C-alpha cells in the first residue's frame, strides 16, 4: 500500500486509477471533482453515495428507465438517449468549426466519444447480446490494449462527425428492432458471449439484460461527459 504523508497534491489529476479502499485522513479538499465508478463513499462518517445517486435520478429520470427490467421501459430509455444525442449533434453543428474534434482537459472530443460508443455497441450489444463474432467496426475507439490487436479496429481512423453519425444510426436501428421484440424471459437469459479472446473479457456469466445495461449506461454517461465539455468549449 502506498502512503502519502504531508504531500501537496494541489492540482493533481488521477486518470484511470484504481483508488479502492483509499483513506483520506485529515485532508483539505476544496473545489475537488470526482467522476467515476464510486460506491460506498464515506465523507466525515456519512455514506454519501445514496444521496448522490438519488440526486442524479432526480436530475436524469432516464436513469430509472435504464435500470428497469421491463422491455417497455428499456425502449423508452433508448428513445430518450437517442433524442439526447440528436439534440447534441445539432448543437455542435451550430458551434465554431471543428468543435466536434476538440477535447477539453484531456478528455475525448465529441467525435472520439461517439467512436467509443460505436465500439461499445460492437462489444456489448453485437457480441454479448446477439452473440456475433464479426470484426469490430474499423472506426471504433476502444482501450489502447484493444486498439493494438488484430480485430478490425483502425487506430489511424479519423472519421468526420457525419461518418460516425451514419454508423451510429445503423447501430441504433439494430437495437430498436431488437428491443421491439425482446421479452423479459429473453432479457433474463445468459448472454451468448462468443468463446474467444476478444473484448470484453469480463462479460461471460452475465445475463442479456446486464450486457444491454452496459450499453445504456455508457450511452448516458458519455452523453453527460460530452455535454459537459461542449459547455466548456462554448464559454
C-alpha positions as CSV (number, residue, x, y, z in Angstrom):
1,X,0.0,0.0,0.0
2,X,1.3,3.4,-0.9
3,X,1.1,6.1,1.7
4,X,1.3,9.9,1.2
5,X,2.1,11.9,4.3
6,X,2.3,15.7,4.2
7,X,2.2,15.7,0.4
8,X,1.0,18.7,-1.6
9,X,-1.3,17.2,-4.3
10,X,-2.9,20.5,-5.2
11,X,-3.9,20.3,-8.9
12,X,-3.1,16.6,-9.1
13,X,-5.1,14.5,-11.6
14,X,-5.7,10.8,-11.2
15,X,-6.9,9.3,-14.5
16,X,-8.0,5.6,-14.9
17,X,-6.7,4.8,-11.4
18,X,-8.0,2.2,-9.0
19,X,-8.5,4.0,-5.7
20,X,-10.5,1.3,-4.0
21,X,-10.2,1.2,-0.2
22,X,-8.3,4.6,-0.3
23,X,-8.4,6.5,3.0
24,X,-8.1,10.3,3.1
25,X,-7.4,11.4,6.7
26,X,-7.1,15.0,7.9
27,X,-7.1,16.2,4.3
28,X,-8.0,19.6,2.9
29,X,-10.2,19.1,-0.2
30,X,-11.7,22.2,-1.7
31,X,-13.1,22.6,-5.2
32,X,-12.3,19.0,-5.9
33,X,-14.1,16.9,-8.5
34,X,-14.6,13.1,-8.6
35,X,-16.1,11.4,-11.6
36,X,-16.1,7.6,-12.0
37,X,-17.5,4.4,-10.6
38,X,-17.8,5.3,-6.9
39,X,-19.5,3.1,-4.3
40,X,-19.7,3.3,-0.5
41,X,-18.0,6.7,-0.3
42,X,-17.9,7.8,3.3
43,X,-17.2,11.5,4.0
44,X,-16.8,12.6,7.6
45,X,-18.6,9.5,8.7
46,X,-21.5,9.8,6.3
47,X,-22.1,7.4,3.4
48,X,-22.8,9.9,0.7
49,X,-23.4,7.8,-2.4
50,X,-27.1,7.2,-1.8
51,X,-27.6,11.0,-1.8
52,X,-25.6,11.3,-4.9
53,X,-27.5,8.6,-6.7
54,X,-30.8,10.0,-5.6
55,X,-29.9,13.4,-6.9
56,X,-28.7,12.0,-10.2
57,X,-32.0,10.2,-10.6
58,X,-33.9,13.4,-9.9
59,X,-31.9,15.3,-12.5
60,X,-31.9,12.5,-15.0
61,X,-35.1,10.4,-14.7
62,X,-34.0,8.3,-17.7
63,X,-31.7,6.5,-15.2
64,X,-34.7,4.9,-13.6
65,X,-35.8,3.5,-17.0
66,X,-32.3,2.3,-17.7
67,X,-32.3,0.2,-14.5
68,X,-35.8,-1.3,-15.3
69,X,-36.2,-4.9,-16.4
70,X,-39.4,-4.1,-18.3
71,X,-38.9,-4.0,-22.1
72,X,-41.3,-1.1,-22.5
73,X,-39.2,1.0,-20.1
74,X,-36.0,0.0,-21.9
75,X,-37.5,1.0,-25.2
76,X,-38.4,4.4,-23.7
77,X,-34.9,4.8,-22.3
78,X,-33.3,4.1,-25.6
79,X,-35.6,6.6,-27.4
80,X,-34.6,9.2,-24.7
81,X,-30.9,8.5,-25.1
82,X,-31.1,8.8,-28.9
83,X,-33.1,12.0,-28.7
84,X,-30.4,13.5,-26.4
85,X,-27.6,12.6,-28.9
86,X,-29.6,14.0,-31.8
87,X,-30.0,17.3,-30.0
88,X,-26.3,17.4,-29.1
89,X,-25.3,16.7,-32.7
90,X,-27.5,19.7,-33.8
91,X,-25.9,21.8,-31.1
92,X,-22.3,21.1,-32.1
93,X,-23.1,22.0,-35.7
94,X,-24.0,25.5,-34.5
95,X,-20.7,25.9,-32.7
96,X,-17.4,27.1,-34.2
97,X,-16.0,24.9,-36.9
98,X,-14.4,21.7,-35.8
99,X,-15.7,21.9,-32.3
100,X,-16.6,18.3,-32.6
101,X,-12.9,17.4,-32.8
102,X,-11.8,19.4,-29.8
103,X,-11.3,17.8,-26.4
104,X,-11.3,19.5,-23.0
105,X,-9.0,18.9,-20.1
106,X,-7.5,15.8,-21.8
107,X,-10.9,14.2,-22.4
108,X,-12.2,12.8,-25.7
109,X,-13.7,15.1,-28.3
110,X,-17.3,14.5,-29.3
111,X,-16.3,12.5,-32.4
112,X,-14.0,10.4,-30.3
113,X,-16.7,9.8,-27.7
114,X,-19.1,8.7,-30.5
115,X,-16.4,6.4,-31.9
116,X,-16.1,4.9,-28.4
117,X,-19.9,4.3,-28.4
118,X,-19.6,2.5,-31.8
119,X,-17.1,0.2,-30.1
120,X,-19.4,-0.2,-27.1
121,X,-22.2,-1.3,-29.4
122,X,-20.0,-3.8,-31.2
123,X,-18.7,-5.2,-27.8
124,X,-21.7,-5.3,-25.6
125,X,-24.6,-5.5,-28.0
126,X,-23.4,-7.2,-31.1
127,X,-21.1,-9.6,-29.4
128,X,-22.6,-10.1,-26.0
129,X,-26.3,-9.7,-26.6
130,X,-26.5,-11.1,-30.1
131,X,-23.5,-13.5,-29.9
132,X,-22.0,-12.4,-33.2
133,X,-18.3,-12.8,-33.9
134,X,-17.7,-10.4,-36.8
135,X,-14.8,-7.9,-36.5
136,X,-15.3,-4.6,-34.8
137,X,-16.2,-1.6,-36.8
138,X,-13.0,0.0,-38.1
139,X,-13.7,3.5,-36.8
140,X,-14.5,2.3,-33.3
141,X,-12.4,3.6,-30.4
142,X,-11.5,1.2,-27.5
143,X,-8.9,0.9,-24.8
144,X,-5.3,1.1,-26.0
145,X,-4.7,-2.6,-25.4
146,X,-7.6,-3.4,-27.7
147,X,-6.6,-0.9,-30.4
148,X,-3.3,-2.7,-30.8
149,X,-4.9,-6.1,-31.5
150,X,-5.9,-7.6,-34.8
151,X,-9.7,-7.2,-34.5
152,X,-10.8,-4.9,-37.3
153,X,-10.2,-1.6,-35.4
154,X,-8.2,1.0,-37.3
155,X,-6.0,3.1,-34.9
156,X,-5.4,5.6,-37.7
157,X,-9.0,6.3,-38.4
158,X,-10.0,9.9,-38.4
159,X,-13.7,9.9,-39.4
160,X,-15.9,13.0,-39.7
161,X,-18.9,13.7,-37.5
162,X,-21.2,12.7,-40.3
163,X,-19.4,9.5,-40.9
164,X,-19.6,8.5,-37.3
165,X,-23.3,9.5,-37.0
166,X,-24.1,7.4,-40.1
167,X,-22.7,4.3,-38.3
168,X,-24.4,5.2,-35.1
169,X,-27.7,5.5,-36.9
170,X,-27.3,2.0,-38.3
171,X,-26.4,0.6,-34.9
172,X,-29.4,2.4,-33.3
173,X,-31.7,0.8,-35.8
174,X,-30.5,-2.6,-34.8
175,X,-31.1,-2.0,-31.1
176,X,-34.5,-0.5,-31.8
177,X,-35.6,-3.5,-33.8
178,X,-34.3,-5.9,-31.1
179,X,-36.0,-4.0,-28.3
180,X,-39.3,-4.0,-30.2
181,X,-39.4,-7.8,-29.9
182,X,-37.5,-8.6,-26.7
183,X,-39.3,-10.3,-23.8
184,X,-38.5,-10.4,-20.0
185,X,-37.5,-14.0,-20.4
186,X,-35.1,-13.2,-23.1
187,X,-33.5,-10.5,-21.1
188,X,-33.0,-12.9,-18.2
189,X,-31.2,-15.5,-20.3
190,X,-27.4,-15.9,-20.0
191,X,-25.7,-13.7,-22.6
192,X,-24.4,-15.6,-25.6
193,X,-20.9,-14.3,-25.3
194,X,-18.6,-15.8,-28.0
195,X,-16.0,-18.1,-26.7
196,X,-12.9,-16.3,-27.9
197,X,-10.4,-13.8,-26.5
198,X,-11.9,-10.6,-27.9
199,X,-13.2,-7.7,-25.8
200,X,-14.9,-7.6,-23.3
201,X,-13.0,-10.2,-21.3
202,X,-15.4,-10.0,-18.2
203,X,-18.7,-10.5,-20.0
204,X,-19.0,-14.2,-19.6
205,X,-21.6,-15.2,-16.9
206,X,-23.7,-12.1,-17.4
207,X,-27.3,-12.0,-18.5
208,X,-28.5,-10.4,-21.7
209,X,-30.1,-7.7,-19.5
210,X,-26.8,-6.9,-17.8
211,X,-25.0,-6.6,-21.2
212,X,-27.7,-4.4,-22.6
213,X,-27.5,-2.3,-19.4
214,X,-23.8,-1.6,-20.1
215,X,-24.7,-0.2,-23.5
216,X,-27.4,2.0,-22.0
217,X,-25.2,3.1,-19.1
218,X,-22.4,4.0,-21.4
219,X,-24.7,6.0,-23.7
220,X,-26.0,8.0,-20.8
221,X,-22.6,8.6,-19.1
222,X,-20.8,9.6,-22.2
223,X,-23.5,12.0,-23.3
224,X,-23.2,13.7,-19.9
225,X,-19.4,14.0,-20.4
226,X,-19.8,15.3,-23.9
227,X,-22.4,17.9,-22.9
228,X,-20.2,19.0,-20.0
229,X,-17.3,19.5,-22.4
230,X,-19.3,21.3,-25.0
231,X,-20.5,23.7,-22.3
232,X,-16.8,24.4,-21.5
233,X,-16.0,24.9,-25.2
234,X,-18.9,27.3,-25.6
235,X,-17.8,29.6,-22.7
